[in-house]
Amino acid sequence: MRQYISIFLGILLIAGGFMGYKKLANSKKERKHSVKRIVKVAQTQEVKNTTIPINITTSGTLKAKDKIDLFTEVQGILLNGAKEFKAGTYFRKGEIMLRVNSEEFSANLRAQKSNFYSVLTAMMPDLQLDFPEVYPKWKDYLSSFDIHKSLKELPIMISDKEKYFVTGRKVLSSYYSVKNAEARLSKYHICAPFSGILSSTLVNTGSLIRPGQKMGTFVNTSAYELEVNINTQYGNLLQKGKKVILQNLEHTQEWTGIVSRINPIVDVNTQTLKVYITLKDNNLKEGMYLEANLPIKSIDNAFEVARMLLVEDSKLFVVNDTLLHLQKINPLFFNEKTVVVQGLKEGQKVVKAPIPGAYEGMVVKVPSNSLKKGEHPNVKKENN
């Protein structure tokens, strides 16, 4: 009996397994995987060959065109003037910037003038006897003599005898001694040679000034110069008198300058030439750091694209229908972010934003509109 039960259970187990296998086989369905092809979007721009001006971007520090260091040639106490001798003080052209006490020297000058007057007076009686024809002009000169005013020029002597006579009476030596002292007296005050400001001062009112001592620095605030360096290969292309556009580092302000000088000597360390640009503006300040765009030349039948689009330094991706094609071009001038090229045909569609994984013959989708305003060119869209 037990044997029959075992056989029966074995048959049921085999039958159940077969039925389960058959059911599982019938329920199994073939899975189909659909592969979606990704077509990337190619932002393009139409080629329009034009004449492109070539500019070199360089930079430098602004300096005042007229800048002088003030020194004194006399000795004395620095006195108060109409304005304080302090950094930042503005002086008009011809205005006295500083005065040195000259009372002692002025008294000495008056003594020399008095001595000269005595020499002239002593000469007059003999002059009247020996040269009556020239006596009137010397008498007029003596009559107009003023010890408190600058000496007038001596009367013109028309004959050698007159010159010998006057010289023998020591009139000429006394006269030039007085003129020399007058010139010396003028150095007891310094006048502004142009309108500007004191950028620095080294002395204060009441200080004892010595000959050769530096007093400060005076700068012209109406004209400035920018010194920049350019590569020697552009030296022959840049000309004096060309207009230059200058900007601050933030590119929020713009000025127009003129190339005033070009130093023909090449710097042996940098192999560059120094170019000086003159500009005027009340908003400029010495020490400002400016960028300059120097116009060099123009390239005809050229097109400008972003440098990051170059492939192997001499190729660009163009779109023919919906396929990418590597176009051979001739790069002529590299700017900081762009490159000027030739070799593109009018009307060609050039890719204007990099496409990740781009290759020759790649299928792309060209949108009807270009990059939207404000959209970054490196952001790509994909269609599944």
KARARA-V60435 format. One record per residue. N is the residue number from 1. RES is the residue in three letters. OMEGA is omega in whole degrees, -180 to 180 (NA if undefined). Layout:
N,RES,OMEGA + N,RES,OMEGA
This chain:
1,MET,180 + 2,ARG,-179 + 3,GLN,-180 + 4,TYR,180 + 5,ILE,-180 + 6,SER,-180 + 7,ILE,-179 + 8,PHE,179 + 9,LEU,178 + 10,GLY,179 + 11,ILE,179 + 12,LEU,-179 + 13,LEU,180 + 14,ILE,-178 + 15,ALA,179 + 16,GLY,179 + 17,GLY,180 + 18,PHE,-179 + 19,MET,178 + 20,GLY,178 + 21,TYR,-178 + 22,LYS,179 + 23,LYS,179 + 24,LEU,180 + 25,ALA,-180 + 26,ASN,-178 + 27,SER,-178 + 28,LYS,-179 + 29,LYS,178 + 30,GLU,-180 + 31,ARG,178 + 32,LYS,179 + 33,HIS,179 + 34,SER,179 + 35,VAL,179 + 36,LYS,-179 + 37,ARG,-179 + 38,ILE,177 + 39,VAL,-177 + 40,LYS,-179 + 41,VAL,178 + 42,ALA,174 + 43,GLN,-175 + 44,THR,173 + 45,GLN,-178 + 46,GLU,-178 + 47,VAL,173 + 48,LYS,-178 + 49,ASN,-179 + 50,THR,173 + 51,THR,-175 + 52,ILE,176 + 53,PRO,-180 + 54,ILE,179 + 55,ASN,174 + 56,ILE,178 + 57,THR,179 + 58,THR,-175 + 59,SER,-179 + 60,GLY,-179 + 61,THR,-177 + 62,LEU,177 + 63,LYS,177 + 64,ALA,-180 + 65,LYS,177 + 66,ASP,-179 + 67,LYS,-178 + 68,ILE,171 + 69,ASP,-177 + 70,LEU,177 + 71,PHE,176 + 72,THR,179 + 73,GLU,-177 + 74,VAL,-180 + 75,GLN,179 + 76,GLY,180 + 77,ILE,178 + 78,LEU,-177 + 79,LEU,174 + 80,ASN,176 + 81,GLY,178 + 82,ALA,178 + 83,LYS,179 + 84,GLU,176 + 85,PHE,-177 + 86,LYS,178 + 87,ALA,-180 + 88,GLY,179 + 89,THR,-178 + 90,TYR,177 + 91,PHE,174 + 92,ARG,180 + 93,LYS,180 + 94,GLY,-180 + 95,GLU,-179 + 96,ILE,-179 + 97,MET,179 + 98,LEU,179 + 99,ARG,176 + 100,VAL,-179 + 101,ASN,-175 + 102,SER,-176 + 103,GLU,-178 + 104,GLU,-179 + 105,PHE,179 + 106,SER,178 + 107,ALA,178 + 108,ASN,178 + 109,LEU,179 + 110,ARG,178 + 111,ALA,179 + 112,GLN,177 + 113,LYS,179 + 114,SER,178 + 115,ASN,178 + 116,PHE,179 + 117,TYR,179 + 118,SER,178 + 119,VAL,179 + 120,LEU,-178 + 121,THR,-180 + 122,ALA,-178 + 123,MET,-168 + 124,MET,-179 + 125,PRO,179 + 126,ASP,179 + 127,LEU,-180 + 128,GLN,-179 + 129,LEU,-174 + 130,ASP,-177 + 131,PHE,-179 + 132,PRO,-177 + 133,GLU,-179 + 134,VAL,-177 + 135,TYR,-178 + 136,PRO,-177 + 137,LYS,177 + 138,TRP,177 + 139,LYS,178 + 140,ASP,180 + 141,TYR,-180 + 142,LEU,-179 + 143,SER,-178 + 144,SER,-178 + 145,PHE,177 + 146,ASP,-175 + 147,ILE,-178 + 148,HIS,-180 + 149,LYS,178 + 150,SER,-180 + 151,LEU,174 + 152,LYS,176 + 153,GLU,178 + 154,LEU,176 + 155,PRO,180 + 156,ILE,-180 + 157,MET,-170 + 158,ILE,-179 + 159,SER,179 + 160,ASP,180 + 161,LYS,178 + 162,GLU,179 + 163,LYS,-180 + 164,TYR,-178 + 165,PHE,-178 + 166,VAL,179 + 167,THR,179 + 168,GLY,178 + 169,ARG,179 + 170,LYS,178 + 171,VAL,-177 + 172,LEU,-180 + 173,SER,179 + 174,SER,180 + 175,TYR,-177 + 176,TYR,174 + 177,SER,178 + 178,VAL,180 + 179,LYS,178 + 180,ASN,178 + 181,ALA,177 + 182,GLU,177 + 183,ALA,178 + 184,ARG,-180 + 185,LEU,-179 + 186,SER,-179 + 187,LYS,177 + 188,TYR,171 + 189,HIS,-179 + 190,ILE,179 + 191,CYS,180 + 192,ALA,180 + 193,PRO,177 + 194,PHE,178 + 195,SER,-178 + 196,GLY,-179 + 197,ILE,172 + 198,LEU,180 + 199,SER,176 + 200,SER,176 + 201,THR,-176 + 202,LEU,-179 + 203,VAL,178 + 204,ASN,177 + 205,THR,-178 + 206,GLY,180 + 207,SER,175 + 208,LEU,-178 + 209,ILE,179 + 210,ARG,179 + 211,PRO,179 + 212,GLY,-179 + 213,GLN,178 + 214,LYS,-177 + 215,MET,-177 + 216,GLY,-179 + 217,THR,-177 + 218,PHE,-176 + 219,VAL,176 + 220,ASN,-176 + 221,THR,-177 + 222,SER,-178 + 223,ALA,-178 + 224,TYR,177 + 225,GLU,175 + 226,LEU,179 + 227,GLU,-180 + 228,VAL,178 + 229,ASN,176 + 230,ILE,179 + 231,ASN,-177 + 232,THR,-178 + 233,GLN,179 + 234,TYR,-177 + 235,GLY,-179 + 236,ASN,-178 + 237,LEU,-178 + 238,LEU,-176 + 239,GLN,176 + 240,LYS,179 + 241,GLY,180 + 242,LYS,178 + 243,LYS,-177 + 244,VAL,176 + 245,ILE,-179 + 246,LEU,180 + 247,GLN,172 + 248,ASN,-175 + 249,LEU,-179 + 250,GLU,-178 + 251,HIS,178 + 252,THR,179 + 253,GLN,-177 + 254,GLU,179 + 255,TRP,176 + 256,THR,179 + 257,GLY,-179 + 258,ILE,176 + 259,VAL,-175 + 260,SER,-178 + 261,ARG,174 + 262,ILE,179 + 263,ASN,-176 + 264,PRO,-178 + 265,ILE,-179 + 266,VAL,176 + 267,ASP,-175 + 268,VAL,-178 + 269,ASN,-176 + 270,THR,-177 + 271,GLN,179 + 272,THR,175 + 273,LEU,177 + 274,LYS,179 + 275,VAL,-177 + 276,TYR,-177 + 277,ILE,180 + 278,THR,177 + 279,LEU,-178 + 280,LYS,175 + 281,ASP,-178 + 282,ASN,-179 + 283,ASN,-180 + 284,LEU,179 + 285,LYS,178 + 286,GLU,-179 + 287,GLY,178 + 288,MET,178 + 289,TYR,-175 + 290,LEU,173 + 291,GLU,-178 + 292,ALA,174 + 293,ASN,-176 + 294,LEU,177 + 295,PRO,-177 + 296,ILE,-178 + 297,LYS,177 + 298,SER,179 + 299,ILE,-179 + 300,ASP,175 + 301,ASN,-176 + 302,ALA,-179 + 303,PHE,-177 + 304,GLU,179 + 305,VAL,178 + 306,ALA,-179 + 307,ARG,-177 + 308,MET,180 + 309,LEU,-179 + 310,LEU,176 + 311,VAL,-178 + 312,GLU,174 + 313,ASP,-177 + 314,SER,-180 + 315,LYS,176 + 316,LEU,175 + 317,PHE,173 + 318,VAL,-178 + 319,VAL,173 + 320,ASN,-172 + 321,ASP,179 + 322,THR,-177 + 323,LEU,176 + 324,LEU,179 + 325,HIS,178 + 326,LEU,-178 + 327,GLN,176 + 328,LYS,-180 + 329,ILE,180 + 330,ASN,178 + 331,PRO,-175 + 332,LEU,-177 + 333,PHE,-179 + 334,PHE,169 + 335,ASN,-179 + 336,GLU,-177 + 337,LYS,-177 + 338,THR,177 + 339,VAL,178 + 340,VAL,-174 + 341,VAL,170 + 342,GLN,179 + 343,GLY,177 + 344,LEU,-180 + 345,LYS,179 + 346,GLU,177 + 347,GLY,177 + 348,GLN,178 + 349,LYS,-179 + 350,VAL,176 + 351,VAL,-177 + 352,LYS,175 + 353,ALA,-178 + 354,PRO,177 + 355,ILE,-180 + 356,PRO,177 + 357,GLY,-178 + 358,ALA,178 + 359,TYR,-180 + 360,GLU,178 + 361,GLY,-179 + 362,MET,178 + 363,VAL,-179 + 364,VAL,176 + 365,LYS,-179 + 366,VAL,180 + 367,PRO,-179 + 368,SER,179 + 369,ASN,180 + 370,SER,177 + 371,LEU,178 + 372,LYS,-180 + 373,LYS,179 + 374,GLY,180 + 375,GLU,-179 + 376,HIS,-176 + 377,PRO,-179 + 378,ASN,179 + 379,VAL,-176 + 380,LYS,175 + 381,LYS,179 + 382,GLU,175 + 383,ASN,178 + 384,ASN,NA
